Amino acid sequence: MPLVRRVPKRGFHNRWATTVAIVNLEDLEQRFDDGAEVTPETLKAKNLAKGRYDLLKVLADGKLTKKLKVSAHKFSQAAIEKIEKTGGQAIVLPGKAPVVKNKQKSK
């Protein structure tokens, strides 16, 4: 039997799937000062959002006591509430544009 048929096959990797970088409020609390502006660039500079990603999502794990202006592509509902409770802002950045398939025109 050929080697290709003897070697086990494992899983499937979708190369077109969007990758999401996740940042928790606890990490923002530890790394940023009060009144700071949190952007994807500042997160990369502080090694919170490593590698290549398509979307940045902020989750509400941990406490937040500092007033921050956070910019990301997505937020959890609890994260928005915690950020606004401390007097900060949650700014939603535009993500990737969805692919529009060719629509047939109606006659």
Residue pairs with C-beta under 8 A, 6 or more apart in sequence:
18 54
18 55
18 96
19 52
19 53
19 54
19 55
20 53
20 54
20 55
20 56
20 57
20 74
21 43
21 49
21 50
21 51
21 53
21 55
21 56
21 57
22 57
22 59
23 43
23 48
23 49
23 56
23 57
23 58
23 59
23 72
24 58
24 59
24 60
24 61
24 62
25 58
25 59
25 60
25 61
25 62
25 63
25 64
25 79
25 82
25 83
26 61
26 62
26 63
26 64
27 48
27 62
28 38
28 48
28 58
28 64
28 66
28 68
28 70
29 62
29 63
29 64
29 65
29 66
31 46
31 48
32 38
32 42
32 46
32 66
32 68
33 66
34 66
34 67
34 68
35 66
35 67
35 68
36 42
36 66
36 68
36 69
37 68
37 69
37 71
38 68
38 69
38 70
38 71
38 72
39 71
40 49
40 56
40 71
40 72
40 93
43 49
43 56
44 50
49 56
54 95
54 96
55 73
55 74
55 95
55 96
56 72
56 73
56 74
56 93
57 72
57 73
57 74
57 75
57 76
58 70
58 72
58 74
58 75
58 76
58 79
58 83
58 90
59 76
59 78
59 79
60 76
60 78
60 79
60 81
60 82
63 82
64 82
64 83
64 85
64 86
64 88
65 86
66 86
66 88
67 86
67 87
67 88
68 83
68 86
68 88
68 89
69 88
69 89
69 91
70 83
70 88
70 89
70 90
70 91
71 91
71 93
72 90
72 91
72 92
72 93
73 92
73 93
73 94
73 95
74 92
74 95
75 83
75 90
75 92
79 90
80 90
83 89
83 90
84 90
